[in-house]
Amino acid sequence: MFVSCDLRTQILFGCRRDRVIGTLSTQQSTRRSFLRNLGIGATCALTTPLLVRAAQENKASPVWLSMNQKELDDAYSQFIYAPNIAQVIDRWGSNSDLVRARIGDPLKFSYGPAVVESLDVYPTTKSNAPVHVFIHGGAWQQGTAESYGFPAELFVDSGVHYVVPDFSWIQDVGDSLYPIADQLRRAIAWIYENAGEFGGDSDQIYVSGHSSGGHLAAVMLTTNWMEKADLPADLIKGGLCCSGMFDMKPVRLSSRGKYVNFTHDMEHDMSPLHHIENLHAPLIVAYGSYETPEFKRQSIEFSEAAAEAGKSVDLIVAENYNHFEIIETLANPNGVLGHAVLKQMADAGTD
């Protein structure tokens, strides 16, 4: 699937919602289908003088593509596009409590010396079982493993260990993404080397993540593991990046650049889009039809780049889900994401 760069500027000027679910390596795209992928119509005429003048004023001061600073900031904030944010996040917590009441509390392991460097492991009863590692979101600023137990039951019932790492918040590590990425690499390396302690199979490790966790999952999937940890290049056997960010350039230009101390090196190093050559696992990229324009574009661009590099990648558009609702479907075997990850493991030969 290939779309010329100029089409990306169209994403702010549409109003139709549609859905596309497909494998990019076999998908043929046109200008019209690209716009439908974004949940946007091909045309949305600006007919009144007031709207025309407003559009001209916006274009006079673009910051990224056709967006001015406010539009770009809004496109990397969820409060406008997901007004039920507080309700859904609270529901993650209450549903996690319900899951723990049914299947028990997780085992706790440390993957490093810091107190925060710990793993919640929800073990399945099957021995030598696959391991699914979930990296939580929170704009790199918040979130704990405890609130992300709600998908555990799906995995445990399917004969898969479900693991959620805790890691530092960016404000506690010098406003840098490097220490967070380092922690998660050490967490995954610990799982690879110690999976037997909880009955896991180190040759069947899968990684997923949501939002900023979707970005971090992509960083893990595009890590050069031989170089970073002297571990197999194909250490990770499959991945899901849900509602993530994969090119840090526009993120740096947005309001997120005020609390992430980006440098040119960090922008490059933490952009999975620029390291696809290190991707060795089948990849699922997913977003909801009610995501912001930039979160849609980021997912599509990352998927396209992976497909063009000959990687195995599926792009999933979850119709009528916003940024926070979509990850709840990971807890349902018939949900958009739950079905997708179970299929990914089945296709990989996981029992």
Order of alpha helices (4+ residues) and beta strands (2+ residues): beta-alpha-alpha-alpha-alpha-beta-beta-beta-alpha-beta-alpha-beta-alpha-alpha-beta-alpha-alpha-beta-alpha-beta-alpha
